[in-house]
């Protein structure tokens, strides 16, 4: 059999393919090695990079090797959340096995909108595995780009259940309410706006002393709305707030929601993976009573972006919310196109990286890594308590977010901590962001990287104290 010749086009690598692959893998190996230890600083964007970014569209290419080298330099001068001392936001970890699977998926460029054969079966199995991991009785779901789309998808299903004609007629003059903790993620408000309900339909339910949604306040808000002719469409419980990591009391919230007709969605984009651990699993009691739950695998399940998971008890609810008849997507008996359960048409094979990682390492390894990060967060809290001049903003971290501040001997403490966050970022040995808790400006480190060690959290505390003293003396 003669070997089929590659098509001769300007975009074909032809004889350069092996060299390009070898060089790309060498750069990847170098990047992974750099994540094993913290770097001494974050390099600034070099002047030659600024010059590159100002260049016009190239008419003639430089070749793959040079282009890859340029990309590598760009990445080196970008903020990489996979590094062990990145404590800002709720970061990804770039798990190596998942990175390789993602590269394979992108090479095959499977589209999970229509029939995709084995890829569709992998996506369904991945959804089932995540449901098993967190303890949720899912009967269906979808893989999304992340928490924003997951929350929007769930609320679309909630709207369709509450108002079956809303896809055609909208909600019209109907008055609608969605309830969420006062510290719920802003994506919930965005979803309410995108659905055309208006942000005034979102009720910010007060929080208790542990910064969790107050079920009694929720019950009162729903009763008040129902008496005024407002339909309680959905309640969003947060399983790990972005600000402090608090987990709403899901079971007590489910008690309130039961009988109201409202859809109960649990936004677990950040915190839900902790449900699989012995140290934090009790916080998620009642999860099985929710209509839907979401989790971002590109957060505390360590895979690279983007990989959001939405699980539902009733798959028909998603089909009712999204299904369309289209002449270019012929329905077959007993088969539902994946696009009929989601708002996305061009859907990359996001599930493969998580499926591969779970197969490669096993659920036990993930459980151990998540447990370790929770324990590191508790150790960080202990280090803060023991360091004079540092102050915790929560009694104890429920998950892995540890907001704290430095209290200067004189001057404005809020201004001091804003400056301290900037100084730490400019110093580059650790990366942490600032936040405001009850009107108080603080540092807000979050530990969600399997590479982070006790030495890394010790460094964060030492540097916060060191640079804080420099600011104070200046």
N, C-alpha and C positions, 0 to 999 in steps of 0.2 A: 504494500500500500504506500503510495507516495504521500509525503507530508503536505498538507494544504498550506499554500503560501499565505502569509498575512497580507491583507489589503494594503496597497501602497497609497497612503494618504499622509498629508502633513502632520496629522495627529497621532499616527501609529509610532510606537517606540521601536518596533522591529528589533534590530540588533542591540539597541541600547537597553532593552527591557531588563535583562539580568543585572547589568551594572546599576541601573536605576533602583532596582529592588534591593540589591546589596547595600547601596549607599543609604537608601531610606531606612533599612533595618539597622544600619550602624548608627544613624542619628537617633532612632528610637531607643536603641540600647543605651546610648549616651544619656538620653533624657531620663530614662528609668533609673539609671545609676545615680543621677543627680538628685533624685528624690529620696535616696536612702539616708542622707544626712542633710541637716539644714544648711542652707547656703549662708555665707557671712553677711550678705546684703542683697538687696534687690537692685540690679543694675538699671540705670536710667536709659531712656530711649536715646541711642547714639545719634550724633549729628548726621552720619551717613544714612541712617535709617530715615530721618526726616527728609533728607534729599531724595531718597528712593520714593517716599510716599508722595513727593511732589512731582514725580516724573509722569510724562504723558503715557497714554496707551501704547504699548510696544507693538510695532508692526511686524518685527522679526523677533522670534523667541531666543532666549539665552541657552536653552537646553534644560533638561530635567535636573541634572545635578546642581547646576548653579541656582535654579529656582528653588530646589529643596533646601539648599544652604541658606538662601535668603529667608525662607520660611522658618528655618530653625533659629536664625538670629532674631527674627520677630518674636517667636515664642519665648526665647530666653529673656527678652526684654518686656514680656507681658507678665501679668500677675497670674501665676499658676496656682490654682486652688489645691492641686494635688500635693503640694509641698507640706512637710510635717508640721511646720510652724505657721501655717495659714489658719487663723482663728476667726476670720471675718465671715459675716453672713452665715449661710449653712452650705458649706462647700462640697464639691465633688472630690473624689479621690483618684480617679483615673486608673481603676483596677486593671492590672496588666492583661489578665486573661480576657477581660471584657473589651479592652482596646483592640486586641487581635481579632476577636469575633466581630467587632464593629467594622474593622477594615475589610474583613471578608464580606460582611453584609453590604457595605458600600460598593464593593467590587461587583457583586452580582446585581445590585440595584433592584432588588425585589420591591414591588409595590403591593402593600397590604390593603389596597382598596377593594380589589376584586379577587377572583380566584387566584390563589398563590400556592396551591398544593401543600407541600410539607411545611412551608413557612407559616401558613395559617394554623396548622396543627401545633407547631412550636409555640406560637403566640398563645393559643388556648391553654396549652400545658403550663406555660409560664404564669399565666393569670391564676391557674389552679394552684401552682406551687406557692405563689405569694400569698394567696388566701390561706393555705395551710400554715405557712410560716407565721402569719400574724393572728391566726385563729378566727377567721371570718368565713361564714358559710356562703361563699359566693356561688352563684349559678351562672354567672357570665361577667362580661366586662370588656374593656378595651385598653389598648396601650396608646398613650398620648404623648405630647411633647413636654408635659409637665403639669404642675399644680394648677396653674391658671386655667388651662384647657380642661383638666379633669374636673375642677369645680364648676366650670361653665357647663360641661356636659351633664353633670349630675343635676344642676339646677334647671337645665333644659328638660330633662326627664321629669323633674318635679313639676315644672310649669305645665307640661303636657298632661300629666296625671290630674293635676288640679283643674285644668281648663282644656279638655280634650279638643276643642275647636280652635285653640290658640294659634296653631301653626297656620291656620287660614285666616282667622279673624283677629288675631292678637288677643289681648285680655280686655280690650275695649275700655268700658267705664268701670270695670271691676277693680275694686281696691284690694291690693295684694300686700302681704308682708313676708319678709324673710328675716330670720332671727339669727344672730351670731354674737359671740362674745365681743365685748368692747375692744379686745386685743386680738381679734381674728385677723388673718392675713388680708391685705388690701385687695387680693385677687377676688375675694368674695364680693366686695363692693363693685369691682370692675365687672364681674359676671352679671350682677344685678343690673348694672347700667347697659351692658351689651344686650341683655334680654329685652331691653326696652321698658323695664319696670320703673326705672328712675331710682336714683340713690335714696330718695326719700322713703322708698319701700323697705329699706334695710333698717332693722332695729338693732341698736347697739345694746346688748343685754349687759347689765352691770356684772362685775366680777367679785369674788369673795376674797378673803384674806390670803388665799393661796393663788390668787390671780386666775381663777377658773370661773367659767360661766356659773352664775348663781341660778340654780333650778327654780327657786321660789320667785325670783325676779322674772325668769322666763315665763313661768305659769301666769304671773300677773300681767305681763305684756300681751300674751296670747289672749287671755280673758278680756282684757280691755279692747283689743282689736276686734275680737269676735262680737262683742257687744255693740261695736260701732259699725258692724257690717263689713269688716275687713277680713279677707280670706287668708289664714295662715298657710302659706304655700310650702315653706321649707324652713327647717332649723339646721344650722351648720354648727356642729360641735368641733372644736379644734383639739386634735391629739398632738400637742406640742406646739405652743405658740412660738412664733419667730422671735419675739422680744425676750421671753424668759424661759421658754420650754415647758410652760404649764400645760397640763392635760385636763381638759374639761371632764366633769364627772358624767361619763357617757350613759351609764345605767340610770342615774337619776334624771338625766335629760330625756332618755327614752320613756321613762315613766310619765313625764309631763306631756310628751308628744303623742303618746298612745291615745287613740280616740279622737284626736283633733283633725285627722286627715292630712296633716303636714308630712312632708318627706323629711326623713332624718338622714343627713349626710355628715360623715366624719371626715374632716380635712386632716389627714395624717401625713401630708407631704413631707414634713420633717420628722415627726416623732414616732409614727406608727411602727417602724421596724423594731423599736424597743419592746413592743408587745411580745416578741418571741423570747425575751430574756426572763430569767428568774428574778433579777434585781428590780425590774420595772414593770413586769407583765401585769401586776395587779392594778396598775393605773388605768388599764384599758377595759376593765370589767364593763360588760354591756355592749361591747363592740358588735356582737352577733345580732343585736336588735336593730342595727342601722339598715336603711334602705340601700345605702351606698357608702363606700369608703375609698379614699385615695391615698396613694403614697408615691413619692418621687424616689425611684431606685437610684437616681443620680445624686441623691443626698446620702442617706445613712445606709444604703446598700452598696455604696462605693463605686458603682459603674459610671462611666463617663456620660455626659449629657448627650442626648436628651432621652429620658426613659421614665415617663409618668405612667402609673398604673391606676386605673379606675375599676373597682369591683362592685357588682350589683347583685342583689338578691333575686331580682326578676329581670332576666334578659329582655323580655318583651317590652319593658319600659323604655329601653334604649331604642328598640326598633320602632316603637310608636313615636318616639321623639325625632327620629332621623331618617326613616326609610323613605325613599323616593322610587317611583317607577321611571326608568330611563331606557330608551330604546337601544342605547349602546351598552347596557349592562343587563342582559337577559337573565331573568330569574329561572332557576331550575327547581324542580320539586324537592323540598326538604333542605334546600341550601339558601343561606342568607349571606349576601356579600358583606364582608367586614365593614365596608363604608356605610352600611345601613344601621350601624350602631355607633357612629361617630360623626363629627362634623368635618373631618379631614378627608380629602380625596387622595392626595398624594401622601401616602403613609409609608415612610421607610421602615425597614425591618428592625425596629428598635428593640424588640423582645429578645433577639438573638444574643446580644451581649449579656443580658441578665441570665438567660437560659444556660449559656455556656459557662458563666461564672458559677452558677449554682451546681451545675454538673461537675465542674472542675474541682471545686473546693468543698461542696456539701453544706447543708444548712448549719451544721454544728460549727463550722469555721466562721460563718457570718454571725452566729449567735455569740460566739466567744469574742469576736472583734467589737461588736456593739457593746457587749458587757464591759469590755476593757475601756472603751471611750467614756462610758458612764462613770466607771470607777475613777478614771483620770479627772473627770469634771468634779467629782467629789473631793479628790485630792487637791485640785486647784482651789476649791472653796476653802479647804483647810489651810492651804498656804496663804490665802488672802487674809483669813481670820488671824493668822499668826504674825502677819507683817504689820508693824505699826505704821499708821498713816494710810492704810488701805481699808476699804469698807465694802462689804457685800451688800448688794441691793435686794437680795432675796434671803430668806432664812436658810434655805438649802436648795440646791438644784434638783428639780424633779427628774430631768433628763440630762442633757449635756451642755446646757447654756448657763454661763456663770457671769452675770453682769456685776461688775464692781467698779469702784472709783477710787481715785487717790484724793485724799483730803489735805490740801495745802495748809501750812501754818498760818497763812494770811492770804487775803485776796479772794476773788470770786472762784468758788470751787467748780462751777459749771464751765466757766471760761478756761480754767486750768485743765479740765479733763478733755475739752474740745481740742486744746493745744496739744495735750499729751497724745491723743489719738493720732493727730497729724504728725507729731514728732516720731512716734513709733513706726508709722508708715514710711516716713522719709528715711529713717534709720535703716529699715529694711531687714533687720535680723528676725523680726516676727511681723506678722500682719494681723492687725485687729481693728475693728471698726467701733465707732461710738454709737450710742443710743440714748434715748431719754426714757427713764422709768419714773412715773409719777412726778414728772416735771424736773427730774434730776438727771443731769448729763453724766454718762458713765462710759466705761469700756464694756464691750459686749462680746467676749470670746465664746466661741462655740466649738466643741470638740467632736468632730465626726469623721476624722481621718484615721484609718487603721495604721498609718505610719507614725502617728504621734506617740511620744513616749513621755515618761515622767520628767526627763531632762528638758523636754520641750516646754512643758507647763511651768517648770521652775524658771526657765529662761524668760518666759512671759512676765512672771511676777518680778523677777530681778530687773528686767529692763523697764518695766512700768515704774518701779521705784527709782531706778537710776536716772532715767530721762526726766521723771517728774521732779527730782531734786535739782537737776540742771535748769529746768524751766523756772522752778521756784527761786533759785539763786540769781537767775538773770533778771 
